[in-house]
Amino acid sequence: MAIKDWNLYEAEDKKLEISVENMEKALTSDDFVRITAAMSGMTFEEFTKSLEEGTLEEKIKKNITKK
């Protein structure tokens, strides 16, 4: 739902359809973490550090209330 458009193509003139199956084929787990970090308003480093520390939910709530 969050990805509305991308620049991935299955052929030179045909854009790859946005679907869960195509995301799994085209993106690595690292890509998903980076996208999720960006959607949360955090850098990749901040996001992964807060995952490790167990503070991710708290930091995301703070980012949401800032907006």
N, CA, C and O atoms as CSV, one atom per row, in Angstrom:
chain,resi,resn,atom,element,x,y,z
A,1,MET,N,N,0.815,-1.200,0.000
A,1,MET,CA,C,0.000,0.000,0.000
A,1,MET,C,C,0.853,1.255,0.000
A,1,MET,O,O,0.437,2.288,-0.524
A,2,ALA,N,N,2.050,1.176,0.587
A,2,ALA,CA,C,2.885,2.370,0.695
A,2,ALA,C,C,3.638,2.660,-0.600
A,2,ALA,O,O,3.947,3.817,-0.884
A,3,ILE,N,N,3.936,1.641,-1.378
A,3,ILE,CA,C,4.667,1.842,-2.630
A,3,ILE,C,C,3.659,2.044,-3.747
A,3,ILE,O,O,2.903,1.134,-4.090
A,4,LYS,N,N,3.655,3.236,-4.308
A,4,LYS,CA,C,2.705,3.580,-5.362
A,4,LYS,C,C,3.334,3.488,-6.751
A,4,LYS,O,O,2.638,3.272,-7.743
A,5,ASP,N,N,4.653,3.653,-6.813
A,5,ASP,CA,C,5.347,3.639,-8.094
A,5,ASP,C,C,6.801,3.277,-7.845
A,5,ASP,O,O,7.333,3.543,-6.767
A,6,TRP,N,N,7.450,2.672,-8.837
A,6,TRP,CA,C,8.878,2.383,-8.749
A,6,TRP,C,C,9.466,2.340,-10.133
A,6,TRP,O,O,8.740,2.348,-11.127
A,7,ASN,N,N,10.775,2.295,-10.202
A,7,ASN,CA,C,11.458,2.311,-11.496
A,7,ASN,C,C,12.045,0.935,-11.831
A,7,ASN,O,O,13.150,0.840,-12.366
A,8,LEU,N,N,11.300,-0.129,-11.512
A,8,LEU,CA,C,11.732,-1.485,-11.830
A,8,LEU,C,C,10.961,-1.964,-13.052
A,8,LEU,O,O,9.740,-1.827,-13.131
A,9,TYR,N,N,11.701,-2.529,-14.004
A,9,TYR,CA,C,11.105,-2.953,-15.266
A,9,TYR,C,C,11.371,-4.428,-15.512
A,9,TYR,O,O,12.456,-4.930,-15.218
A,10,GLU,N,N,10.362,-5.129,-16.058
A,10,GLU,CA,C,10.564,-6.514,-16.448
A,10,GLU,C,C,11.042,-6.595,-17.893
A,10,GLU,O,O,11.625,-7.601,-18.298
A,11,ALA,N,N,10.805,-5.563,-18.659
A,11,ALA,CA,C,11.314,-5.424,-20.024
A,11,ALA,C,C,11.611,-3.947,-20.230
A,11,ALA,O,O,11.188,-3.105,-19.439
A,12,GLU,N,N,12.331,-3.643,-21.284
A,12,GLU,CA,C,12.748,-2.256,-21.520
A,12,GLU,C,C,11.588,-1.274,-21.501
A,12,GLU,O,O,11.737,-0.146,-21.029
A,13,ASP,N,N,10.442,-1.687,-22.005
A,13,ASP,CA,C,9.292,-0.785,-22.099
A,13,ASP,C,C,8.113,-1.190,-21.217
A,13,ASP,O,O,7.025,-0.629,-21.346
A,14,LYS,N,N,8.322,-2.173,-20.308
A,14,LYS,CA,C,7.219,-2.629,-19.470
A,14,LYS,C,C,7.624,-2.611,-18.002
A,14,LYS,O,O,8.503,-3.355,-17.567
A,15,LYS,N,N,6.955,-1.737,-17.252
A,15,LYS,CA,C,7.217,-1.614,-15.819
A,15,LYS,C,C,6.779,-2.876,-15.093
A,15,LYS,O,O,5.747,-3.463,-15.417
A,16,LEU,N,N,7.561,-3.285,-14.120
A,16,LEU,CA,C,7.231,-4.439,-13.296
A,16,LEU,C,C,6.058,-4.071,-12.404
A,16,LEU,O,O,6.096,-3.052,-11.714
A,17,GLU,N,N,5.022,-4.892,-12.412
A,17,GLU,CA,C,3.838,-4.640,-11.592
A,17,GLU,C,C,4.224,-4.639,-10.108
A,17,GLU,O,O,5.043,-5.448,-9.673
A,18,ILE,N,N,3.636,-3.736,-9.350
A,18,ILE,CA,C,3.898,-3.678,-7.912
A,18,ILE,C,C,3.017,-4.727,-7.242
A,18,ILE,O,O,1.794,-4.598,-7.200
A,19,SER,N,N,3.660,-5.762,-6.724
A,19,SER,CA,C,2.958,-6.828,-6.013
A,19,SER,C,C,3.909,-7.419,-4.978
A,19,SER,O,O,5.124,-7.235,-5.063
A,20,VAL,N,N,3.360,-8.116,-4.022
A,20,VAL,CA,C,4.182,-8.748,-2.988
A,20,VAL,C,C,5.153,-9.727,-3.633
A,20,VAL,O,O,6.325,-9.778,-3.260
A,21,GLU,N,N,4.671,-10.505,-4.601
A,21,GLU,CA,C,5.522,-11.497,-5.261
A,21,GLU,C,C,6.699,-10.842,-5.966
A,21,GLU,O,O,7.830,-11.320,-5.867
A,22,ASN,N,N,6.438,-9.742,-6.684
A,22,ASN,CA,C,7.520,-9.055,-7.393
A,22,ASN,C,C,8.475,-8.358,-6.436
A,22,ASN,O,O,9.673,-8.263,-6.705
A,23,MET,N,N,7.943,-7.871,-5.317
A,23,MET,CA,C,8.828,-7.273,-4.312
A,23,MET,C,C,9.786,-8.317,-3.770
A,23,MET,O,O,10.977,-8.055,-3.604
A,24,GLU,N,N,9.259,-9.502,-3.495
A,24,GLU,CA,C,10.103,-10.573,-2.976
A,24,GLU,C,C,11.181,-10.970,-3.982
A,24,GLU,O,O,12.292,-11.330,-3.594
A,25,LYS,N,N,10.855,-10.906,-5.264
A,25,LYS,CA,C,11.828,-11.238,-6.312
A,25,LYS,C,C,12.863,-10.129,-6.503
A,25,LYS,O,O,14.049,-10.405,-6.685
A,26,ALA,N,N,12.415,-8.888,-6.463
A,26,ALA,CA,C,13.273,-7.760,-6.841
A,26,ALA,C,C,14.055,-7.141,-5.693
A,26,ALA,O,O,15.120,-6.566,-5.913
A,27,LEU,N,N,13.543,-7.249,-4.470
A,27,LEU,CA,C,14.165,-6.562,-3.344
A,27,LEU,C,C,14.723,-7.557,-2.335
A,27,LEU,O,O,14.142,-8.618,-2.107
A,28,THR,N,N,15.840,-7.208,-1.743
A,28,THR,CA,C,16.428,-8.040,-0.698
A,28,THR,C,C,15.810,-7.661,0.653
A,28,THR,O,O,15.099,-6.661,0.752
A,29,SER,N,N,16.077,-8.445,1.673
A,29,SER,CA,C,15.564,-8.107,3.001
A,29,SER,C,C,16.170,-6.790,3.481
A,29,SER,O,O,15.515,-6.026,4.191
A,30,ASP,N,N,17.409,-6.525,3.099
A,30,ASP,CA,C,18.046,-5.250,3.440
A,30,ASP,C,C,17.287,-4.089,2.798
A,30,ASP,O,O,17.111,-3.043,3.422
A,31,ASP,N,N,16.838,-4.269,1.555
A,31,ASP,CA,C,16.044,-3.237,0.882
A,31,ASP,C,C,14.766,-2.953,1.656
A,31,ASP,O,O,14.392,-1.795,1.845
A,32,PHE,N,N,14.092,-4.019,2.108
A,32,PHE,CA,C,12.859,-3.839,2.877
A,32,PHE,C,C,13.122,-3.059,4.168
A,32,PHE,O,O,12.333,-2.189,4.537
A,33,VAL,N,N,14.209,-3.361,4.845
A,33,VAL,CA,C,14.540,-2.642,6.086
A,33,VAL,C,C,14.803,-1.177,5.776
A,33,VAL,O,O,14.352,-0.297,6.510
A,34,ARG,N,N,15.522,-0.909,4.703
A,34,ARG,CA,C,15.803,0.489,4.328
A,34,ARG,C,C,14.526,1.247,3.966
A,34,ARG,O,O,14.369,2.409,4.341
A,35,ILE,N,N,13.627,0.607,3.252
A,35,ILE,CA,C,12.351,1.240,2.899
A,35,ILE,C,C,11.534,1.511,4.158
A,35,ILE,O,O,10.979,2.598,4.320
A,36,THR,N,N,11.461,0.533,5.039
A,36,THR,CA,C,10.715,0.692,6.287
A,36,THR,C,C,11.319,1.798,7.145
A,36,THR,O,O,10.590,2.582,7.754
A,37,ALA,N,N,12.635,1.863,7.196
A,37,ALA,CA,C,13.305,2.931,7.950
A,37,ALA,C,C,12.923,4.291,7.380
A,37,ALA,O,O,12.591,5.209,8.130
A,38,ALA,N,N,12.969,4.420,6.072
A,38,ALA,CA,C,12.612,5.693,5.431
A,38,ALA,C,C,11.157,6.061,5.708
A,38,ALA,O,O,10.840,7.226,5.948
A,39,MET,N,N,10.276,5.064,5.673
A,39,MET,CA,C,8.858,5.326,5.943
A,39,MET,C,C,8.635,5.750,7.394
A,39,MET,O,O,7.678,6.464,7.692
A,40,SER,N,N,9.512,5.315,8.291
A,40,SER,CA,C,9.365,5.671,9.697
A,40,SER,C,C,9.982,7.030,10.023
A,40,SER,O,O,9.834,7.539,11.134
A,41,GLY,N,N,10.680,7.613,9.037
A,41,GLY,CA,C,11.330,8.902,9.254
A,41,GLY,C,C,12.690,8.782,9.911
A,41,GLY,O,O,13.226,9.763,10.425
A,42,MET,N,N,13.250,7.579,9.896
A,42,MET,CA,C,14.549,7.341,10.531
A,42,MET,C,C,15.575,6.973,9.470
A,42,MET,O,O,15.229,6.508,8.384
A,43,THR,N,N,16.842,7.188,9.801
A,43,THR,CA,C,17.896,6.694,8.924
A,43,THR,C,C,18.000,5.191,9.112
A,43,THR,O,O,17.496,4.646,10.095
A,44,PHE,N,N,18.647,4.526,8.181
A,44,PHE,CA,C,18.844,3.081,8.275
A,44,PHE,C,C,19.584,2.737,9.561
A,44,PHE,O,O,19.240,1.775,10.248
A,45,GLU,N,N,20.607,3.532,9.884
A,45,GLU,CA,C,21.409,3.288,11.083
A,45,GLU,C,C,20.574,3.446,12.346
A,45,GLU,O,O,20.648,2.613,13.249
A,46,GLU,N,N,19.775,4.518,12.415
A,46,GLU,CA,C,18.901,4.728,13.576
A,46,GLU,C,C,17.901,3.579,13.716
A,46,GLU,O,O,17.653,3.083,14.814
A,47,PHE,N,N,17.346,3.178,12.601
A,47,PHE,CA,C,16.335,2.125,12.602
A,47,PHE,C,C,16.915,0.800,13.089
A,47,PHE,O,O,16.340,0.152,13.964
A,48,THR,N,N,18.051,0.398,12.525
A,48,THR,CA,C,18.633,-0.890,12.925
A,48,THR,C,C,19.131,-0.857,14.366
A,48,THR,O,O,19.041,-1.860,15.075
A,49,LYS,N,N,19.657,0.288,14.804
A,49,LYS,CA,C,20.114,0.395,16.190
A,49,LYS,C,C,18.932,0.272,17.152
A,49,LYS,O,O,19.033,-0.408,18.173
A,50,SER,N,N,17.819,0.925,16.832
A,50,SER,CA,C,16.665,0.842,17.716
A,50,SER,C,C,16.023,-0.547,17.674
A,50,SER,O,O,15.405,-0.970,18.651
A,51,LEU,N,N,16.163,-1.255,16.560
A,51,LEU,CA,C,15.727,-2.657,16.520
A,51,LEU,C,C,16.546,-3.476,17.511
A,51,LEU,O,O,15.999,-4.261,18.285
A,52,GLU,N,N,17.860,-3.285,17.478
A,52,GLU,CA,C,18.765,-4.020,18.369
A,52,GLU,C,C,18.519,-3.675,19.833
A,52,GLU,O,O,18.591,-4.547,20.699
A,53,GLU,N,N,18.228,-2.409,20.109
A,53,GLU,CA,C,18.019,-1.959,21.488
A,53,GLU,C,C,16.611,-2.249,22.007
A,53,GLU,O,O,16.359,-2.173,23.210
A,54,GLY,N,N,15.706,-2.577,21.105
A,54,GLY,CA,C,14.322,-2.814,21.505
A,54,GLY,C,C,13.532,-1.536,21.709
A,54,GLY,O,O,12.521,-1.544,22.411
A,55,THR,N,N,13.973,-0.432,21.108
A,55,THR,CA,C,13.311,0.863,21.298
A,55,THR,C,C,12.597,1.358,20.037
A,55,THR,O,O,12.193,2.519,19.974
A,56,LEU,N,N,12.440,0.496,19.043
A,56,LEU,CA,C,11.876,0.913,17.759
A,56,LEU,C,C,10.476,1.497,17.891
A,56,LEU,O,O,10.205,2.577,17.365
A,57,GLU,N,N,9.593,0.803,18.582
A,57,GLU,CA,C,8.207,1.274,18.719
A,57,GLU,C,C,8.167,2.665,19.356
A,57,GLU,O,O,7.439,3.543,18.894
A,58,GLU,N,N,8.937,2.856,20.396
A,58,GLU,CA,C,8.988,4.146,21.098
A,58,GLU,C,C,9.474,5.259,20.161
A,58,GLU,O,O,8.902,6.349,20.147
A,59,LYS,N,N,10.514,4.990,19.387
A,59,LYS,CA,C,11.069,6.012,18.495
A,59,LYS,C,C,10.121,6.330,17.342
A,59,LYS,O,O,10.032,7.481,16.915
A,60,ILE,N,N,9.418,5.331,16.841
A,60,ILE,CA,C,8.458,5.585,15.765
A,60,ILE,C,C,7.314,6.447,16.280
A,60,ILE,O,O,6.860,7.359,15.588
A,61,LYS,N,N,6.846,6.163,17.490
A,61,LYS,CA,C,5.774,6.984,18.086
A,61,LYS,C,C,6.221,8.426,18.229
A,61,LYS,O,O,5.438,9.345,17.988
A,62,LYS,N,N,7.488,8.638,18.623
A,62,LYS,CA,C,8.013,10.003,18.753
A,62,LYS,C,C,8.027,10.699,17.392
A,62,LYS,O,O,7.651,11.867,17.290
A,63,ASN,N,N,8.459,9.985,16.344
A,63,ASN,CA,C,8.503,10.564,15.012
A,63,ASN,C,C,7.111,10.918,14.498
A,63,ASN,O,O,6.944,11.925,13.810
A,64,ILE,N,N,6.116,10.105,14.823
A,64,ILE,CA,C,4.751,10.366,14.379
A,64,ILE,C,C,4.196,11.610,15.064
A,64,ILE,O,O,3.526,12.420,14.424
A,65,THR,N,N,4.468,11.769,16.352
A,65,THR,CA,C,3.930,12.929,17.065
A,65,THR,C,C,4.637,14.219,16.669
A,65,THR,O,O,4.080,15.298,16.872
A,66,LYS,N,N,5.845,14.147,16.112
A,66,LYS,CA,C,6.556,15.340,15.651
A,66,LYS,C,C,5.874,15.948,14.425
A,66,LYS,O,O,5.966,17.155,14.202
A,67,LYS,N,N,5.197,15.129,13.639
A,67,LYS,CA,C,4.631,15.577,12.359
A,67,LYS,C,C,3.294,16.193,12.502
A,67,LYS,O,O,2.700,16.614,11.509
